[in-house]
Amino acid sequence: MKYVQDTLYVISGKWKMLIILAICAGNNRFKDIQRAIPRITTRMLSKELKELEQNKLVTRRVYDESPVLIEYSTTAYCKSFGAIIHEMIRWGKEHRKIVKK
């Protein structure tokens, strides 16, 4: 039971999975991630990215340029979560079919 709670803690909320999917889709800069997720606020995106980074699912890389360039990417550890995400997508599709009946 506690392992399920641990998992839910890491991925819970309205935005974390969407942020991971946005980064996996190639949106690596903050504004690109924000554009890919309608209605997420700057403050919420910043908070969620920090939590994802603390949980070793996302890395933040700062390039010393002018202006400073910051990119986010998923970690290998996050990619190990891929099968679960795909299963969640599959289940979600099936759930919509059942609910629409």
C-alpha positions in Angstrom: 0.0 0.0 0.0 2.8 2.5 0.9 4.4 1.9 -2.5 1.2 2.9 -4.3 1.1 6.0 -2.1 4.7 6.8 -3.0 3.9 6.5 -6.7 0.8 8.6 -6.5 2.7 11.3 -4.5 5.3 11.6 -7.3 2.8 11.8 -10.2 -0.3 13.1 -8.6 -2.0 16.3 -9.4 -3.4 17.8 -12.5 -0.2 18.8 -14.2 2.8 16.4 -13.6 1.9 13.8 -16.2 1.1 16.5 -18.7 4.5 18.2 -18.1 6.3 14.9 -18.6 4.4 14.2 -21.8 5.1 17.7 -23.1 8.8 17.3 -22.4 8.8 13.9 -24.1 7.1 15.5 -27.1 10.1 17.8 -27.5 9.0 20.8 -25.6 12.2 21.4 -23.6 12.1 25.1 -22.8 9.8 26.6 -20.1 7.7 28.6 -22.5 7.3 25.7 -24.9 6.2 23.4 -22.1 3.8 26.1 -20.9 2.3 26.6 -24.4 1.9 22.8 -24.7 -0.3 22.7 -21.6 -3.4 25.0 -21.8 -4.3 26.8 -18.6 -1.2 26.0 -16.6 0.1 29.1 -14.9 3.7 30.1 -14.8 3.8 29.7 -11.0 2.3 26.2 -11.2 4.6 25.1 -14.0 7.7 26.3 -12.0 6.5 24.5 -8.9 5.8 21.2 -10.7 9.1 21.3 -12.6 10.9 21.7 -9.3 9.1 18.8 -7.7 9.7 16.6 -10.8 13.4 17.5 -10.6 13.5 16.7 -6.9 12.0 13.3 -7.6 14.7 12.6 -10.3 12.2 12.5 -13.2 13.3 15.7 -14.9 16.7 17.4 -15.3 17.2 21.1 -15.7 20.2 22.3 -17.7 21.3 25.9 -17.7 23.4 27.1 -20.7 25.6 30.1 -20.1 24.4 32.2 -23.0 22.9 35.7 -23.4 20.1 35.5 -22.6 20.4 32.4 -20.4 19.0 29.3 -21.9 17.3 26.7 -19.7 16.2 23.3 -21.0 14.4 20.5 -19.3 14.6 16.8 -20.2 13.3 13.6 -18.8 15.8 11.3 -17.0 16.4 7.7 -17.8 14.6 7.0 -14.5 11.6 8.8 -15.8 11.7 6.8 -19.0 11.5 3.6 -16.9 8.0 4.9 -16.1 7.0 4.8 -19.8 5.3 1.5 -19.8 3.0 2.7 -16.9 2.2 5.9 -18.8 1.3 3.9 -22.0 -0.9 1.6 -19.9 -2.6 4.6 -18.4 -3.3 6.0 -21.9 -4.7 2.6 -23.0 -6.9 2.4 -19.9 -8.1 6.0 -20.4 -9.2 5.2 -23.9 -11.1 2.1 -22.8 -12.7 4.0 -19.9 -14.0 6.7 -22.3 -15.6 4.0 -24.4 -17.3 2.5 -21.4 -18.5 5.8 -20.0 -19.9 6.9 -23.4 -22.1 3.8 -23.7 
